Amino acid sequence: ALRRDFAEAMAQGDEAGDPALDGLLKRHYDWVERTWKAPPSADAYAGLGRLYVANPEFKALYDSSRPGLAEWMAEAMAAYARRALG
């Protein structure tokens, strides 16, 4: 559901750095926290976004929902990390 929601936001033309995405990014952050069993730091959360781009499997997964989604998510996650987690 999260990947679909990110793809829909991108398709609607939402800018990756837009604070209006904070609700969606908070849902994603909470999911990461549950998965990792610990809250990621701002650097770790932004780093996860970079991993979505650098790792071919992650990139293919996200880009299969919408071309360019991995890069868009990485940018959104980095902006959220600076704004909400920094």
N, CA, C and O atoms as a printed pandas DataFrame, in Angstrom:
     atom_number atom_name residue_name chain_id  residue_number  x_coord  y_coord  z_coord
0              1         N          ALA        A               1    0.821   -1.197    0.000
1              2        CA          ALA        A               1    0.000    0.000    0.000
2              3         C          ALA        A               1    0.869    1.268    0.000
3              4         O          ALA        A               1    0.550    2.245   -0.677
4              5         N          LEU        A               2    1.957    1.242    0.756
5              6        CA          LEU        A               2    2.821    2.423    0.797
6              7         C          LEU        A               2    3.428    2.716   -0.565
7              8         O          LEU        A               2    3.456    3.865   -1.006
8              9         N          ARG        A               3    3.918    1.670   -1.233
9             10        CA          ARG        A               3    4.527    1.879   -2.552
10            11         C          ARG        A               3    3.493    2.443   -3.518
11            12         O          ARG        A               3    3.804    3.340   -4.302
12            13         N          ARG        A               4    2.283    1.935   -3.471
13            14        CA          ARG        A               4    1.211    2.448   -4.322
14            15         C          ARG        A               4    0.934    3.916   -4.008
15            16         O          ARG        A               4    0.772    4.728   -4.919
16            17         N          ASP        A               5    0.880    4.253   -2.735
17            18        CA          ASP        A               5    0.593    5.637   -2.338
18            19         C          ASP        A               5    1.714    6.585   -2.759
19            20         O          ASP        A               5    1.449    7.713   -3.175
20            21         N          PHE        A               6    2.960    6.134   -2.653
21            22        CA          PHE        A               6    4.065    6.960   -3.139
22            23         C          PHE        A               6    3.963    7.154   -4.654
23            24         O          PHE        A               6    4.154    8.261   -5.156
24            25         N          ALA        A               7    3.660    6.074   -5.378
25            26        CA          ALA        A               7    3.536    6.166   -6.838
26            27         C          ALA        A               7    2.403    7.104   -7.228
27            28         O          ALA        A               7    2.531    7.867   -8.186
28            29         N          GLU        A               8    1.295    7.054   -6.493
29            30        CA          GLU        A               8    0.171    7.951   -6.784
30            31         C          GLU        A               8    0.543    9.412   -6.524
31            32         O          GLU        A               8    0.186   10.296   -7.303
32            33         N          ALA        A               9    1.256    9.661   -5.436
33            34        CA          ALA        A               9    1.678   11.035   -5.136
34            35         C          ALA        A               9    2.598   11.562   -6.231
35            36         O          ALA        A               9    2.473   12.708   -6.662
36            37         N          MET        A              10    3.524   10.713   -6.676
37            38        CA          MET        A              10    4.427   11.118   -7.752
38            39         C          MET        A              10    3.637   11.376   -9.033
39            40         O          MET        A              10    3.880   12.364   -9.727
40            41         N          ALA        A              11    2.690   10.489   -9.348
41            42        CA          ALA        A              11    1.886   10.622  -10.565
42            43         C          ALA        A              11    1.046   11.897  -10.551
43            44         O          ALA        A              11    0.779   12.481  -11.601
44            45         N          GLN        A              12    0.631   12.325   -9.361
45            46        CA          GLN        A              12   -0.171   13.551   -9.237
46            47         C          GLN        A              12    0.680   14.803   -9.377
47            48         O          GLN        A              12    0.159   15.919   -9.394
48            49         N          GLY        A              13    1.992   14.614   -9.479
49            50        CA          GLY        A              13    2.878   15.762   -9.644
50            51         C          GLY        A              13    3.383   16.358   -8.352
51            52         O          GLY        A              13    3.967   17.441   -8.357
52            53         N          ASP        A              14    3.165   15.661   -7.229
53            54        CA          ASP        A              14    3.679   16.175   -5.961
54            55         C          ASP        A              14    5.199   16.231   -6.017
55            56         O          ASP        A              14    5.844   15.285   -6.469
56            57         N          GLU        A              15    5.760   17.324   -5.563
57            58        CA          GLU        A              15    7.204   17.470   -5.484
58            59         C          GLU        A              15    7.713   16.626   -4.321
59            60         O          GLU        A              15    7.091   16.593   -3.259
60            61         N          ALA        A              16    8.832   15.951   -4.512
61            62        CA          ALA        A              16    9.361   15.051   -3.487
62            63         C          ALA        A              16    9.642   15.772   -2.169
63            64         O          ALA        A              16    9.517   15.170   -1.103
64            65         N          GLY        A              17   10.013   17.029   -2.224
65            66        CA          GLY        A              17   10.337   17.774   -1.009
66            67         C          GLY        A              17    9.162   18.478   -0.359
67            68         O          GLY        A              17    9.349   19.213    0.610
68            69         N          ASP        A              18    7.969   18.276   -0.862
69            70        CA          ASP        A              18    6.780   18.976   -0.364
70            71         C          ASP        A              18    6.391   18.482    1.030
71            72         O          ASP        A              18    6.191   17.282    1.220
72            73         N          PRO        A              19    6.282   19.388    2.009
73            74        CA          PRO        A              19    5.853   18.985    3.353
74            75         C          PRO        A              19    4.450   18.356    3.377
75            76         O          PRO        A              19    4.095   17.693    4.352
76            77         N          ALA        A              20    3.664   18.551    2.337
77            78        CA          ALA        A              20    2.345   17.923    2.279
78            79         C          ALA        A              20    2.448   16.398    2.258
79            80         O          ALA        A              20    1.471   15.706    2.546
80            81         N          LEU        A              21    3.629   15.870    1.920
81            82        CA          LEU        A              21    3.849   14.422    1.911
82            83         C          LEU        A              21    4.215   13.868    3.281
83            84         O          LEU        A              21    4.404   12.660    3.426
84            85         N          ASP        A              22    4.320   14.734    4.292
85            86        CA          ASP        A              22    4.792   14.283    5.600
86            87         C          ASP        A              22    3.937   13.171    6.199
87            88         O          ASP        A              22    4.478   12.292    6.870
88            89         N          GLY        A              23    2.645   13.175    5.985
89            90        CA          GLY        A              23    1.796   12.106    6.517
90            91         C          GLY        A              23    2.166   10.757    5.919
91            92         O          GLY        A              23    2.271    9.761    6.634
92            93         N          LEU        A              24    2.359   10.730    4.617
93            94        CA          LEU        A              24    2.756    9.510    3.925
94            95         C          LEU        A              24    4.161    9.071    4.358
95            96         O          LEU        A              24    4.405    7.889    4.600
96            97         N          LEU        A              25    5.061   10.021    4.450
97            98        CA          LEU        A              25    6.425    9.699    4.873
98            99         C          LEU        A              25    6.465    9.230    6.322
99           100         O          LEU        A              25    7.276    8.369    6.663
100          101         N          LYS        A              26    5.620    9.768    7.171
101          102        CA          LYS        A              26    5.538    9.304    8.562
102          103         C          LYS        A              26    5.060    7.862    8.598
103          104         O          LYS        A              26    5.583    7.055    9.366
104          105         N          ARG        A              27    4.063    7.529    7.769
105          106        CA          ARG        A              27    3.609    6.130    7.689
106          107         C          ARG        A              27    4.763    5.215    7.272
107          108         O          ARG        A              27    4.944    4.137    7.839
108          109         N          HIS        A              28    5.539    5.651    6.281
109          110        CA          HIS        A              28    6.681    4.863    5.814
110          111         C          HIS        A              28    7.736    4.751    6.907
111          112         O          HIS        A              28    8.259    3.666    7.160
112          113         N          TYR        A              29    8.046    5.865    7.550
113          114        CA          TYR        A              29    9.026    5.866    8.641
114          115         C          TYR        A              29    8.590    4.895    9.733
115          116         O          TYR        A              29    9.404    4.119   10.234
116          117         N          ASP        A              30    7.315    4.932   10.104
117          118        CA          ASP        A              30    6.801    4.023   11.142
118          119         C          ASP        A              30    6.935    2.566   10.712
119          120         O          ASP        A              30    7.239    1.702   11.534
120          121         N          TRP        A              31    6.707    2.289    9.426
121          122        CA          TRP        A              31    6.867    0.940    8.899
122          123         C          TRP        A              31    8.335    0.500    9.003
123          124         O          TRP        A              31    8.628   -0.626    9.405
124          125         N          VAL        A              32    9.248    1.402    8.635
125          126        CA          VAL        A              32   10.677    1.091    8.738
126          127         C          VAL        A              32   11.031    0.816   10.201
127          128         O          VAL        A              32   11.754   -0.135   10.498
128          129         N          GLU        A              33   10.530    1.638   11.102
129          130        CA          GLU        A              33   10.805    1.449   12.533
130          131         C          GLU        A              33   10.325    0.077   13.006
131          132         O          GLU        A              33   11.035   -0.604   13.746
132          133         N          ARG        A              34    9.148   -0.328   12.593
133          134        CA          ARG        A              34    8.641   -1.655   12.968
134          135         C          ARG        A              34    9.513   -2.761   12.372
135          136         O          ARG        A              34    9.805   -3.754   13.038
136          137         N          THR        A              35    9.924   -2.585   11.120
137          138        CA          THR        A              35   10.739   -3.579   10.438
138          139         C          THR        A              35   12.118   -3.700   11.084
139          140         O          THR        A              35   12.617   -4.805   11.295
140          141         N          TRP        A              36   12.716   -2.579   11.389
141          142        CA          TRP        A              36   14.051   -2.561   11.987
142          143         C          TRP        A              36   14.025   -2.819   13.492
143          144         O          TRP        A              36   15.062   -3.100   14.094
144          145         N          LYS        A              37   12.852   -2.723   14.095
145          146        CA          LYS        A              37   12.677   -2.882   15.546
146          147         C          LYS        A              37   13.427   -1.805   16.338
147          148         O          LYS        A              37   13.827   -2.016   17.483
148          149         N          ALA        A              38   13.603   -0.662   15.703
149          150        CA          ALA        A              38   14.247    0.498   16.317
150          151         C          ALA        A              38   13.987    1.697   15.417
151          152         O          ALA        A              38   13.893    1.549   14.198
152          153         N          PRO        A              39   13.870    2.888   16.010
153          154        CA          PRO        A              39   13.651    4.073   15.180
154          155         C          PRO        A              39   14.917    4.467   14.422
155          156         O          PRO        A              39   15.965    4.661   15.037
156          157         N          PRO        A              40   14.835    4.588   13.097
157          158        CA          PRO        A              40   16.021    5.018   12.355
158          159         C          PRO        A              40   16.330    6.492   12.604
159          160         O          PRO        A              40   15.427    7.319   12.731
160          161         N          SER        A              41   17.593    6.794   12.669
161          162        CA          SER        A              41   18.008    8.195   12.770
162          163         C          SER        A              41   17.709    8.888   11.443
163          164         O          SER        A              41   17.367    8.238   10.455
164          165         N          ALA        A              42   17.841   10.186   11.432
165          166        CA          ALA        A              42   17.647   10.945   10.194
166          167         C          ALA        A              42   18.613   10.456    9.117
167          168         O          ALA        A              42   18.221   10.267    7.965
168          169         N          ASP        A              43   19.876   10.251    9.496
169          170        CA          ASP        A              43   20.868    9.776    8.522
170          171         C          ASP        A              43   20.534    8.381    8.006
171          172         O          ASP        A              43   20.685    8.105    6.816
172          173         N          ALA        A              44   20.082    7.509    8.891
173          174        CA          ALA        A              44   19.747    6.143    8.481
174          175         C          ALA        A              44   18.534    6.136    7.559
175          176         O          ALA        A              44   18.496    5.379    6.588
176          177         N          TYR        A              45   17.551    6.966    7.854
177          178        CA          TYR        A              45   16.347    7.005    7.019
178          179         C          TYR        A              45   16.681    7.554    5.627
179          180         O          TYR        A              45   16.237    7.006    4.618
180          181         N          ALA        A              46   17.452    8.620    5.577
181          182        CA          ALA        A              46   17.881    9.157    4.282
182          183         C          ALA        A              46   18.758    8.141    3.553
183          184         O          ALA        A              46   18.669    8.007    2.332
184          185         N          GLY        A              47   19.597    7.430    4.290
185          186        CA          GLY        A              47   20.444    6.404    3.693
186          187         C          GLY        A              47   19.638    5.266    3.096
187          188         O          GLY        A              47   20.016    4.707    2.066
188          189         N          LEU        A              48   18.532    4.919    3.734
189          190        CA          LEU        A              48   17.658    3.890    3.180
190          191         C          LEU        A              48   17.117    4.337    1.825
191          192         O          LEU        A              48   17.016    3.532    0.899
192          193         N          GLY        A              49   16.774    5.601    1.708
193          194        CA          GLY        A              49   16.334    6.125    0.423
194          195         C          GLY        A              49   17.408    5.996   -0.642
195          196         O          GLY        A              49   17.119    5.637   -1.784
196          197         N          ARG        A              50   18.653    6.290   -0.268
197          198        CA          ARG        A              50   19.760    6.140   -1.220
198          199         C          ARG        A              50   19.934    4.670   -1.616
199          200         O          ARG        A              50   20.278    4.366   -2.758
200          201         N          LEU        A              51   19.695    3.766   -0.669
201          202        CA          LEU        A              51   19.779    2.335   -0.962
202          203         C          LEU        A              51   18.710    1.927   -1.978
203          204         O          LEU        A              51   18.961    1.074   -2.829
204          205         N          TYR        A              52   17.529    2.527   -1.894
205          206        CA          TYR        A              52   16.464    2.228   -2.852
206          207         C          TYR        A              52   16.910    2.529   -4.286
207          208         O          TYR        A              52   16.431    1.902   -5.231
208          209         N          VAL        A              53   17.815    3.475   -4.445
209          210        CA          VAL        A              53   18.330    3.841   -5.769
210          211         C          VAL        A              53   19.548    2.990   -6.135
211          212         O          VAL        A              53   19.666    2.530   -7.270
212          213         N          ALA        A              54   20.436    2.784   -5.194
213          214        CA          ALA        A              54   21.706    2.107   -5.473
214          215         C          ALA        A              54   21.573    0.592   -5.635
215          216         O          ALA        A              54   22.315   -0.013   -6.409
216          217         N          ASN        A              55   20.646   -0.017   -4.922
217          218        CA          ASN        A              55   20.483   -1.471   -4.979
218          219         C          ASN        A              55   19.575   -1.834   -6.154
219          220         O          ASN        A              55   18.429   -1.388   -6.203
220          221         N          PRO        A              56   20.067   -2.632   -7.095
221          222        CA          PRO        A              56   19.271   -2.937   -8.288
222          223         C          PRO        A              56   17.917   -3.588   -7.988
223          224         O          PRO        A              56   16.940   -3.324   -8.689
224          225         N          GLU        A              57   17.848   -4.428   -6.965
225          226        CA          GLU        A              57   16.572   -5.078   -6.644
226          227         C          GLU        A              57   15.548   -4.078   -6.105
227          228         O          GLU        A              57   14.388   -4.075   -6.516
228          229         N          PHE        A              58   16.001   -3.228   -5.175
229          230        CA          PHE        A              58   15.094   -2.204   -4.650
230          231         C          PHE        A              58   14.665   -1.245   -5.765
231          232         O          PHE        A              58   13.485   -0.918   -5.893
232          233         N          LYS        A              59   15.626   -0.805   -6.559
233          234        CA          LYS        A              59   15.310    0.137   -7.639
234          235         C          LYS        A              59   14.284   -0.463   -8.595
235          236         O          LYS        A              59   13.327    0.209   -8.980
236          237         N          ALA        A              60   14.475   -1.715   -8.977
237          238        CA          ALA        A              60   13.525   -2.378   -9.881
238          239         C          ALA        A              60   12.150   -2.504   -9.235
239          240         O          ALA        A              60   11.131   -2.306   -9.897
240          241         N          LEU        A              61   12.118   -2.833   -7.946
241          242        CA          LEU        A              61   10.840   -2.959   -7.244
242          243         C          LEU        A              61   10.068   -1.646   -7.262
243          244         O          LEU        A              61    8.902   -1.613   -7.654
244          245         N          TYR        A              62   10.716   -0.564   -6.837
245          246        CA          TYR        A              62   10.019    0.722   -6.764
246          247         C          TYR        A              62    9.710    1.270   -8.154
247          248         O          TYR        A              62    8.625    1.804   -8.384
248          249         N          ASP        A              63   10.657    1.140   -9.078
249          250        CA          ASP        A              63   10.427    1.661  -10.417
250          251         C          ASP        A              63    9.392    0.849  -11.186
251          252         O          ASP        A              63    8.856    1.326  -12.187
252          253         N          SER        A              64    9.101   -0.375  -10.734
253          254        CA          SER        A              64    8.041   -1.152  -11.380
254          255         C          SER        A              64    6.665   -0.550  -11.100
255          256         O          SER        A              64    5.730   -0.754  -11.874
256          257         N          SER        A              65    6.540    0.183  -10.007
257          258        CA          SER        A              65    5.282    0.864   -9.692
258          259         C          SER        A              65    5.120    2.146  -10.495
259          260         O          SER        A              65    4.014    2.515  -10.891
260          261         N          ARG        A              66    6.238    2.815  -10.725
261          262        CA          ARG        A              66    6.254    4.044  -11.528
262          263         C          ARG        A              66    7.713    4.337  -11.872
263          264         O          ARG        A              66    8.546    4.426  -10.970
264          265         N          PRO        A              67    8.038    4.489  -13.148
265          266        CA          PRO        A              67    9.425    4.793  -13.514
266          267         C          PRO        A              67    9.932    6.044  -12.787
267          268         O          PRO        A              67    9.270    7.082  -12.775
268          269         N          GLY        A              68   11.106    5.924  -12.188
269          270        CA          GLY        A              68   11.696    7.041  -11.454
270          271         C          GLY        A              68   11.280    7.113   -9.995
271          272         O          GLY        A              68   11.722    8.004   -9.270
272          273         N          LEU        A              69   10.429    6.181   -9.552
273          274        CA          LEU        A              69    9.923    6.255   -8.182
274          275         C          LEU        A              69   11.030    6.107   -7.145
275          276         O          LEU        A              69   10.993    6.776   -6.112
276          277         N          ALA        A              70   12.010    5.250   -7.395
277          278        CA          ALA        A              70   13.088    5.065   -6.414
278          279         C          ALA        A              70   13.804    6.388   -6.142
279          280         O          ALA        A              70   14.036    6.740   -4.986
280          281         N          GLU        A              71   14.152    7.115   -7.193
281          282        CA          GLU        A              71   14.839    8.397   -7.017
282          283         C          GLU        A              71   13.934    9.411   -6.327
283          284         O          GLU        A              71   14.377   10.151   -5.449
284          285         N          TRP        A              72   12.669    9.441   -6.725
285          286        CA          TRP        A              72   11.718   10.375   -6.131
286          287         C          TRP        A              72   11.557   10.091   -4.643
287          288         O          TRP        A              72   11.542   11.011   -3.825
288          289         N          MET        A              73   11.435    8.805   -4.294
289          290        CA          MET        A              73   11.310    8.436   -2.878
290          291         C          MET        A              73   12.562    8.802   -2.102
291          292         O          MET        A              73   12.469    9.296   -0.978
292          293         N          ALA        A              74   13.732    8.569   -2.683
293          294        CA          ALA        A              74   14.981    8.907   -1.999
294          295         C          ALA        A              74   15.020   10.403   -1.692
295          296         O          ALA        A              74   15.422   10.809   -0.602
296          297         N          GLU        A              75   14.607   11.205   -2.646
297          298        CA          GLU        A              75   14.576   12.654   -2.426
298          299         C          GLU        A              75   13.565   13.020   -1.345
299          300         O          GLU        A              75   13.845   13.852   -0.482
300          301         N          ALA        A              76   12.392   12.397   -1.394
301          302        CA          ALA        A              76   11.344   12.670   -0.403
302          303         C          ALA        A              76   11.798   12.247    0.992
303          304         O          ALA        A              76   11.579   12.967    1.965
304          305         N          MET        A              77   12.423   11.092    1.085
305          306        CA          MET        A              77   12.885   10.595    2.378
306          307         C          MET        A              77   13.977   11.485    2.954
307          308         O          MET        A              77   13.996   11.738    4.159
308          309         N          ALA        A              78   14.886   11.963    2.107
309          310        CA          ALA        A              78   15.947   12.860    2.573
310          311         C          ALA        A              78   15.357   14.180    3.061
311          312         O          ALA        A              78   15.782   14.709    4.088
312          313         N          ALA        A              79   14.381   14.710    2.330
313          314        CA          ALA        A              79   13.744   15.966    2.753
314          315         C          ALA        A              79   13.008   15.778    4.078
315          316         O          ALA        A              79   13.078   16.636    4.958
316          317         N          TYR        A              80   12.310   14.664    4.216
317          318        CA          TYR        A              80   11.591   14.374    5.463
318          319         C          TYR        A              80   12.585   14.208    6.616
319          320         O          TYR        A              80   12.346   14.699    7.719
320          321         N          ALA        A              81   13.677   13.530    6.364
321          322        CA          ALA        A              81   14.687   13.338    7.405
322          323         C          ALA        A              81   15.220   14.687    7.901
323          324         O          ALA        A              81   15.380   14.892    9.104
324          325         N          ARG        A              82   15.493   15.598    6.973
325          326        CA          ARG        A              82   15.984   16.933    7.352
326          327         C          ARG        A              82   14.919   17.708    8.112
327          328         O          ARG        A              82   15.206   18.358    9.117
328          329         N          ARG        A              83   13.698   17.632    7.626
329          330        CA          ARG        A              83   12.605   18.458    8.158
330          331         C          ARG        A              83   12.062   17.908    9.473
331          332         O          ARG        A              83   11.836   18.675   10.409
332          333         N          ALA        A              84   11.851   16.603    9.563
333          334        CA          ALA        A              84   11.117   16.042   10.694
334          335         C          ALA        A              84   11.996   15.250   11.674
335          336         O          ALA        A              84   11.623   15.065   12.832
336          337         N          LEU        A              85   13.142   14.793   11.216
337          338        CA          LEU        A              85   13.956   13.932   12.065
338          339         C          LEU        A              85   15.264   14.575   12.508
339          340         O          LEU        A              85   15.916   14.107   13.442
340          341         N          GLY        A              86   15.639   15.654   11.827
341          342        CA          GLY        A              86   16.925   16.283   12.075
342          343         C          GLY        A              86   17.012   16.849   13.438
343          344         O          GLY        A              86   18.040   17.418   13.805
